[in-house]
Amino acid sequence: MKLTPKEQIIEKNFKLGAITKDGFMGDDVRHVHDIIQHDAMTLEKLGISSGELAARMQFFIDLGKEAIENIVDWNEYTIQVIWSRGMLPCPFGEPRLHHKIFIELRNNKLNKSIRYTQLNVHLIREHGFFEGKGSPFRLEPEELVEVLSLDQ
């Protein structure tokens, strides 16, 4: 299948160094759409939507932003949000930019942690994209659901 010029640009955006140093694909050789489809099937099995996940992820970012760079304890969670200078575009080619916000979220009850960015929230909410296997910011849907306590 031949890609349109726009699709070629979008595909390039996912590669190393185009938008981020490490790119969005890691060592995953699947096409972006195949990754999205696989993760969508996983979410369907878990009974959770990408919108629900993104809303819960954003909730913790908003909670942590009140004490930027300081640790926030909330219920069974420990939250730390770090806000870096600059903004990142969406690799899918949307014109909107996203703040470089990084969150460390620990579920103390489960003794498990995850880390994600504001861009991850957007990618999951708008595109159902959790990044490719091996990507530094790949989020496994099952683990995300568990740590966010959405599986209860």
ZIRA-V649360 format. One record per pair of residues at least 24 apart in sequence whose C-alpha atoms are under 7 Angstrom apart, sorted by the first residue. I is the first residue (numbers start at 0). J is the second residue. If there is no record, write none. Layout:
# ZIRA-V649360
i:I j:J
i:I j:J
This chain:
# ZIRA-V649360
i:9 j:90
i:9 j:91
i:9 j:92
i:12 j:90
i:13 j:90
i:23 j:130
i:23 j:131
i:23 j:134
i:24 j:130
i:24 j:131
i:24 j:132
i:24 j:134
i:25 j:131
i:25 j:132
i:25 j:133
i:25 j:134
i:26 j:132
i:26 j:133
i:26 j:134
i:27 j:131
i:27 j:132
i:27 j:133
i:34 j:131
i:35 j:127
i:35 j:128
i:38 j:140
i:39 j:127
i:42 j:140
i:49 j:123
i:49 j:124
i:49 j:127
i:50 j:124
i:53 j:120
i:53 j:123
i:53 j:124
i:56 j:120
i:57 j:120
i:60 j:102
i:75 j:106
i:75 j:107
i:75 j:108
i:76 j:104
i:76 j:105
i:76 j:106
i:76 j:107
i:77 j:104
i:77 j:105
i:77 j:106
i:78 j:103
i:78 j:104
i:78 j:105
i:79 j:103
i:79 j:104
i:106 j:146
i:111 j:146
